[in-house]
Amino acid sequence: MEQTDRKLFVLDTNVLLHEPLAIYSFKEHDVIIPMTVLEELDSIKDRKRDVSRDARVAIRALEDILGGSTTPEQIIKGVPLPTREGHLEASGSLSIFPDHQIDFTMGALPGDNNDNRIINTALHLQKQHHPRTVVLVTKDINMRLKAKGAGIERVEDYRTDQLIDDIRFLAKGFYEFEGDFWQKVDDVSTARQGRNTVHQVSLEHLGKEPFYINQYLIDQESDFCGRVAAKTDTYMDIIDRGRERLMHHEAWGIKPKNIYQGMALDALLDPDIELIILTGPAGCGKTLLAMASALELVVEKKRYDKIIVTRNTPEIAESIGFLPGTEEEKMAPWLAAITDTLEVLHKNDVNPSGSVNYIMEKANIQFKSINFMRGRSIQNAVVLLDECQNLTASQIKTMITRMGEGTKLICSGNLAQIDSTYLTAVTSGLTYMVERFKDFEGSANVYLNGVVRSRLAEFAEEHL
């Protein structure tokens, strides 16, 4: 292709922290890394945080391409990207730009701020390589605004790895038909499979909705409720669950308050579903249902040996070492939501605190830091991963790949409560997990619609 058709992509540090191998994502175009970005990666790589691992991976990827016998002149001019499995379309070049050697004056942003230096680098390259298109890529919204204001013509977010563009299109785990479901079905055959009644229905009159395995189906007028068991291009098998039957599910004394909680409990108590993803607003019952189901499965039904509770917070890796006590005692402040839930489940007991202590020992409840989960293999346990909207896709993968034989993983989170500096709702690991696993027969996802914590919480969720 013509040289002017090849774009120049200038990458910000947060792009490499979000996706360490982002340099391979720009096909035939050229990638430039300002020296300031290398300095930021260097300052991050030794921090005691998960993001430091991504910084080290990015640095190693740059070393693999630019190290060895490459001369300084070649590094500045651009080194062709090598062929890499999974990134076969990458055919551009990679270069380091020595921005500290440039005297930024006219039209440049003032100060020695790193963001300003990267923006000034993109401005300089835009003038130097005209008419080639120079694109500044950053996940920092404010930096994108500053860059536009400074005169950079093309500023973009890094979206190469996004599975959806709008969080409103995220799979909810259920589909609600208007009217009566059975009025829409012309061709149906029903059979008994073990304890389940299975309906095979034609997809001809059910619209263009892309149904997927373990998706729940409900309607507005009848008692119908089903779960998709299998699907082809022309028909699908639906396990008949029944709305009334779902509303009578019970786990550790907890009964569903709405049909969404009923669907969640149905999936949580199903031994054939190994991964359950619960999403929804604050106060919809995610943690309560997860803990009640875990206690039911471990203590009453004795299907698992223990309960492991873990979560991530932006500060946890740095702060946990300064707290006194064992790992579980250090984790206690961040897992107060779990202990609060245990107190709610036993609030009517004669001695609530005694009951909580007894059940924690009986169910072998263990509080673990997510930082120490890498390398483990967890067998015959129910694992509760709370607040996982703050995890990246790679952290989610690390957690899921720890799950051994006979283990059930329950993930819960609220995409409106992301605390991580580097994540948004569409790039959160929770979003990736929902989209990647939505058609996996061993997983189910339920969006818990509606706040049931209190009328105060419900009003706040709707009006604040």
C-alpha positions in Angstrom: 0.0 0.0 0.0 1.0 3.6 -0.4 3.1 5.1 2.4 0.5 7.9 3.0 -2.2 5.3 3.4 -0.4 3.8 6.4 -1.5 5.5 9.6 0.8 6.3 12.5 -0.6 5.2 15.9 0.9 6.9 19.0 0.1 4.7 22.1 -0.5 6.1 25.6 0.7 4.1 28.6 -2.8 3.0 29.7 -3.3 1.2 26.4 -0.4 -1.1 27.1 -1.6 -1.6 30.7 -5.0 -2.5 29.4 -3.7 -4.8 26.6 0.1 -5.5 26.9 0.2 -6.8 23.3 -1.7 -3.9 21.8 1.2 -3.2 19.5 0.0 -6.1 17.3 -3.5 -4.8 17.0 -3.0 -2.2 14.2 -2.7 -4.4 11.1 -0.6 -2.9 8.4 -0.2 0.5 10.2 2.8 1.7 12.1 3.0 2.0 15.9 5.0 4.6 17.8 5.8 4.4 21.6 7.0 7.8 23.1 9.9 7.5 25.5 7.7 8.9 28.2 5.5 5.8 27.9 8.5 3.6 28.6 9.4 5.7 31.6 5.8 5.3 33.0 5.9 1.5 32.4 9.2 1.4 34.2 7.8 3.2 37.2 4.7 0.9 37.3 6.4 -2.5 36.8 7.7 -2.8 40.3 4.6 -1.7 42.1 2.8 -4.3 44.2 -0.4 -4.2 42.1 -1.9 -6.4 39.4 -1.3 -3.7 36.8 2.5 -4.1 37.3 2.3 -7.6 35.7 0.7 -6.0 32.6 3.5 -3.4 32.5 6.2 -6.2 32.6 4.5 -8.1 29.9 4.3 -5.0 27.7 8.0 -4.3 28.4 9.0 -7.8 27.5 7.0 -7.6 24.2 8.8 -4.4 23.2 12.2 -6.1 24.1 11.4 -9.1 21.9 11.0 -6.8 18.9 13.5 -4.0 19.6 16.2 -5.8 21.5 19.1 -7.9 20.2 21.1 -6.4 17.4 18.7 -3.6 16.5 20.5 -0.3 16.2 19.3 3.0 17.8 18.7 4.4 14.3 16.5 1.4 13.4 14.5 1.8 16.6 13.7 5.4 15.9 13.0 4.7 12.2 10.8 1.6 12.9 11.4 -2.1 13.2 9.0 -4.4 11.3 6.6 -6.3 13.6 7.4 -10.1 13.5 4.8 -12.7 12.7 3.0 -13.8 15.8 0.4 -16.5 16.3 -3.0 -14.9 16.8 -1.8 -11.6 15.3 -1.1 -12.6 11.7 -2.5 -9.4 10.3 0.1 -7.2 12.0 2.5 -6.2 9.3 3.5 -2.6 10.2 6.5 -1.3 12.2 7.2 -0.4 15.8 9.4 2.5 16.8 10.4 4.5 19.9 10.1 8.2 19.7 12.7 10.2 21.8 10.4 12.9 22.9 12.8 14.3 25.5 15.1 15.4 22.6 12.4 17.5 21.0 12.0 21.2 22.0 8.2 21.6 22.1 7.4 25.3 21.6 4.7 26.6 19.2 1.3 25.1 19.8 2.6 22.7 22.5 0.9 22.1 25.9 2.9 23.7 28.7 4.7 21.9 31.6 6.5 18.6 32.0 3.3 16.6 32.7 3.6 13.1 31.1 0.2 13.4 29.4 1.2 16.7 27.9 4.5 15.3 26.6 2.7 12.4 24.9 0.1 14.9 23.3 3.0 17.1 22.2 4.7 14.1 20.7 1.6 13.3 18.6 1.3 17.0 17.6 5.0 17.0 16.5 4.5 13.8 14.5 1.3 15.1 12.9 3.3 18.1 11.5 6.3 16.1 10.6 4.5 13.3 8.7 1.8 15.3 7.0 -0.2 14.2 5.0 -0.1 10.8 6.8 -2.8 10.3 9.4 -1.4 10.4 12.9 -3.7 8.9 15.6 -3.3 9.2 19.3 -4.7 6.2 21.1 -5.5 6.5 24.8 -8.1 5.2 27.3 -7.9 8.4 29.3 -11.1 10.4 28.5 -9.7 13.6 29.8 -6.5 13.2 27.8 -8.6 12.6 24.6 -10.3 15.9 25.3 -7.0 17.7 25.9 -5.5 16.2 22.7 -8.5 17.4 20.6 -8.2 20.9 22.1 -4.5 20.9 21.4 -5.1 20.3 17.7 -4.6 16.6 17.2 -7.0 15.6 14.4 -7.4 11.9 15.3 -7.8 10.8 18.9 -9.3 7.4 19.7 -10.0 5.0 22.5 -8.5 1.5 22.3 -11.5 -0.6 21.3 -9.8 -3.5 19.5 -10.6 -6.0 22.2 -14.1 -4.8 23.1 -16.9 -7.4 22.6 -19.7 -4.8 22.8 -19.9 -1.1 22.1 -22.7 -0.3 24.4 -23.4 -1.8 27.8 -27.1 -1.7 27.1 -26.6 -4.6 24.7 -24.9 -6.9 27.3 -26.6 -10.2 27.7 -29.0 -10.3 30.6 -29.4 -14.0 30.8 -33.1 -14.0 30.2 -35.6 -12.9 27.5 -39.1 -11.7 28.1 -41.7 -12.3 25.5 -44.6 -9.9 25.1 -48.0 -11.5 25.7 -48.4 -15.3 26.1 -45.4 -17.4 24.9 -47.6 -20.4 23.8 -49.6 -18.2 21.5 -46.4 -17.6 19.4 -45.6 -21.3 19.1 -47.2 -23.4 16.3 -45.0 -26.4 16.3 -44.0 -28.0 19.6 -43.2 -31.5 20.8 -42.8 -32.4 24.5 -40.8 -35.2 26.0 -39.7 -36.3 29.5 -36.0 -36.4 30.2 -35.3 -37.6 33.7 -37.0 -35.2 36.1 -37.3 -32.5 33.4 -40.0 -31.8 30.9 -38.4 -30.6 27.6 -40.3 -28.7 24.9 -38.9 -28.7 21.4 -40.2 -25.6 19.6 -39.7 -24.1 16.2 -37.8 -20.7 16.0 -39.9 -19.6 13.0 -42.3 -17.3 14.9 -40.1 -16.3 17.8 -38.4 -13.3 16.1 -34.7 -12.7 15.5 -33.5 -12.9 19.1 -30.2 -14.8 19.2 -31.2 -17.3 22.0 -28.3 -19.1 23.7 -27.7 -22.0 26.0 -29.0 -21.7 29.6 -30.9 -18.4 28.8 -34.1 -18.2 30.7 -37.3 -17.4 28.8 -40.4 -15.8 30.5 -43.5 -14.1 29.2 -45.8 -11.3 30.5 -49.2 -13.1 30.6 -48.8 -16.8 31.6 -46.9 -18.9 34.1 -44.4 -20.0 31.5 -40.7 -20.0 32.4 -38.1 -22.1 30.6 -34.4 -22.5 30.1 -32.8 -23.1 26.8 -31.1 -26.5 26.8 -30.1 -26.8 23.1 -30.5 -24.8 19.9 -30.1 -25.2 16.1 -30.9 -22.9 13.3 -34.5 -24.1 13.1 -35.6 -25.1 16.6 -34.6 -25.1 20.3 -35.1 -27.4 23.3 -36.6 -25.6 26.4 -36.5 -27.1 29.8 -39.8 -26.3 31.5 -39.2 -24.6 34.8 -42.5 -22.9 35.6 -42.7 -19.4 37.1 -44.5 -20.7 40.2 -41.9 -23.5 40.8 -39.0 -20.9 40.5 -40.7 -18.7 43.1 -40.8 -21.6 45.5 -37.1 -22.3 45.4 -35.4 -21.9 48.8 -31.8 -21.8 49.9 -30.8 -21.5 53.6 -34.2 -20.0 54.4 -34.1 -17.4 51.6 -36.9 -17.4 49.0 -36.9 -15.3 45.9 -38.7 -11.9 46.0 -39.1 -11.7 42.3 -38.8 -13.8 39.2 -35.3 -12.7 38.5 -34.1 -13.9 41.9 -36.1 -17.1 41.2 -34.1 -17.7 38.0 -30.8 -16.9 39.8 -31.6 -19.4 42.6 -32.5 -22.0 40.0 -29.1 -21.7 38.3 -27.3 -21.4 41.6 -28.7 -24.7 42.9 -28.3 -26.6 39.7 -25.4 -29.1 40.0 -24.8 -29.1 36.2 -24.0 -25.4 36.1 -20.4 -24.7 37.2 -20.3 -20.9 36.6 -23.0 -18.5 37.6 -22.7 -14.8 36.8 -25.0 -12.4 38.8 -25.2 -8.8 37.7 -27.5 -6.0 38.7 -27.8 -2.8 40.7 -26.9 -2.3 44.3 -29.4 -4.0 46.6 -30.8 -6.5 44.1 -29.6 -9.5 46.2 -26.5 -10.8 44.4 -24.4 -11.4 47.5 -27.2 -12.7 49.6 -28.4 -15.2 47.0 -24.8 -16.4 46.4 -24.0 -16.9 50.0 -27.4 -18.6 50.8 -26.9 -21.0 47.9 -23.3 -21.7 48.9 -24.4 -22.6 52.5 -27.2 -24.7 51.1 -24.9 -26.7 48.8 -22.1 -27.2 51.3 -23.9 -27.7 54.7 -27.4 -29.1 53.8 -26.8 -30.9 50.5 -23.1 -31.7 51.2 -22.2 -31.5 47.5 -19.0 -29.4 48.2 -16.5 -29.4 50.9 -15.9 -25.7 51.6 -16.7 -22.1 50.6 -13.9 -19.8 49.4 -14.7 -16.1 49.3 -12.5 -13.7 47.4 -12.7 -10.3 45.8 -10.5 -7.5 44.4 -10.2 -3.9 45.3 -7.9 -1.3 43.7 -5.9 -0.9 47.0 -5.8 -4.4 48.2 -2.4 -5.4 46.9 -0.6 -2.4 48.5 -2.7 -2.2 51.7 -3.2 -5.8 52.8 0.4 -6.2 54.1 0.0 -3.4 56.6 -3.0 -4.9 58.4 -2.4 -7.1 61.4 -3.2 -10.8 61.6 -3.5 -13.7 59.2 -4.6 -13.5 55.6 -8.2 -14.0 56.5 -8.0 -11.3 59.2 -6.4 -9.0 56.7 -9.2 -9.7 54.2 -12.0 -9.0 56.7 -12.4 -5.2 56.0 -12.9 -5.9 52.3 -15.2 -8.9 52.9 -17.5 -7.1 55.3 -20.3 -7.5 52.8 -20.0 -11.3 53.2 -20.1 -11.2 57.0 -23.0 -8.7 56.9 -24.8 -11.3 54.7 -24.1 -14.1 57.1 -25.6 -11.9 59.9 -28.7 -11.3 57.9 -29.1 -15.0 57.2 -29.0 -15.7 61.0 -30.6 -12.6 62.4 -33.6 -14.6 63.8 -31.4 -17.1 65.7 -31.3 -17.1 69.5 -27.6 -16.2 69.4 -26.9 -14.7 66.0 -23.1 -14.1 66.5 -22.7 -17.7 67.8 -24.6 -19.0 64.8 -22.4 -17.1 62.4 -19.2 -18.4 64.0 -20.6 -21.9 64.1 -21.6 -21.8 60.4 -18.3 -20.4 59.3 -16.6 -23.3 60.8 -19.2 -25.9 59.7 -19.2 -24.7 56.1 -15.4 -24.2 56.2 -15.7 -20.6 54.9 -12.3 -19.2 53.9 -11.5 -15.6 53.0 -8.7 -15.4 50.4 -7.0 -12.6 48.7 -7.2 -12.7 44.9 -3.4 -11.9 44.8 -2.6 -15.4 46.1 -5.0 -17.3 43.8 -2.5 -17.6 40.9 -1.1 -21.1 40.7 -3.7 -22.7 42.9 -6.1 -25.6 41.9 -9.3 -25.4 43.8 -11.2 -28.7 44.2 -14.7 -29.5 45.5 -15.5 -26.0 46.6 -18.0 -23.2 46.1 -16.0 -20.1 45.2 -17.6 -16.7 45.6 -15.9 -13.9 43.6 -17.5 -10.7 44.7 -17.3 -7.2 43.1 -15.7 -8.6 40.0 -16.5 -5.5 37.9 -13.1 -4.2 39.1 -11.2 -7.2 37.5 -9.7 -7.1 34.1 -10.3 -9.9 31.5 -6.9 -11.4 32.3 -7.6 -11.4 36.0 -11.0 -13.1 35.4 -9.2 -15.7 33.3 -6.7 -16.3 36.1 -9.5 -16.9 38.5 -11.6 -19.2 36.3 -8.6 -21.3 35.3 -8.0 -22.0 39.0 -11.3 -23.9 39.3 -10.7 -27.7 39.4 -13.0 -30.7 39.3 -16.2 -30.4 41.3 -16.0 -26.7 41.9 -18.7 -24.1 41.4 -17.8 -20.5 40.7 -20.3 -17.7 41.5 -19.3 -14.3 40.2 -21.2 -11.1 41.1 -20.8 -7.5 40.3 -22.4 -4.2 39.3 -20.9 -2.4 36.3 -22.2 0.9 37.6 -19.7 0.6 40.6 -16.3 0.3 38.8 -13.5 1.6 41.0 -10.6 0.8 38.8 -8.8 3.7 37.0 -8.2 1.5 34.0 -11.6 0.0 33.4 -14.9 1.1 32.0 -18.2 -0.8 31.8 -17.5 -2.2 28.3 -13.9 -3.2 29.1 -14.5 -4.7 32.5 -13.6 -8.4 33.0 -17.2 -8.9 34.1 -18.5 -7.8 30.7 -16.0 -10.1 28.9 -17.1 -13.0 31.1 -20.8 -12.5 30.4 -20.2 -12.3 26.6 -17.7 -15.1 26.3 -19.6 -17.6 28.5 -23.2 -16.8 27.4 -23.4 -19.9 25.1 -21.4 -22.3 27.3 -23.5 -25.2 28.6 -21.8 -25.1 32.0 -22.6 -21.5 32.8 -25.6 -19.2 33.4 -25.9 -15.5 33.7 -28.8 -13.6 35.3 -29.3 -9.9 35.6 -31.2 -9.3 38.8 -33.6 -6.6 37.8 -35.0 -4.6 40.7 -33.7 -3.4 44.1 -35.1 -5.5 47.1 -32.8 -4.3 49.8 -35.2 -1.5 51.0 -37.5 1.1 49.6 -34.9 3.7 50.5 -32.2 1.8 48.4 -34.7 1.3 45.6 -35.6 5.0 45.5 -31.9 6.0 45.6 -31.1 3.6 42.7 -33.8 5.0 40.5 -33.5 8.7 41.3 -29.9 9.6 42.3 
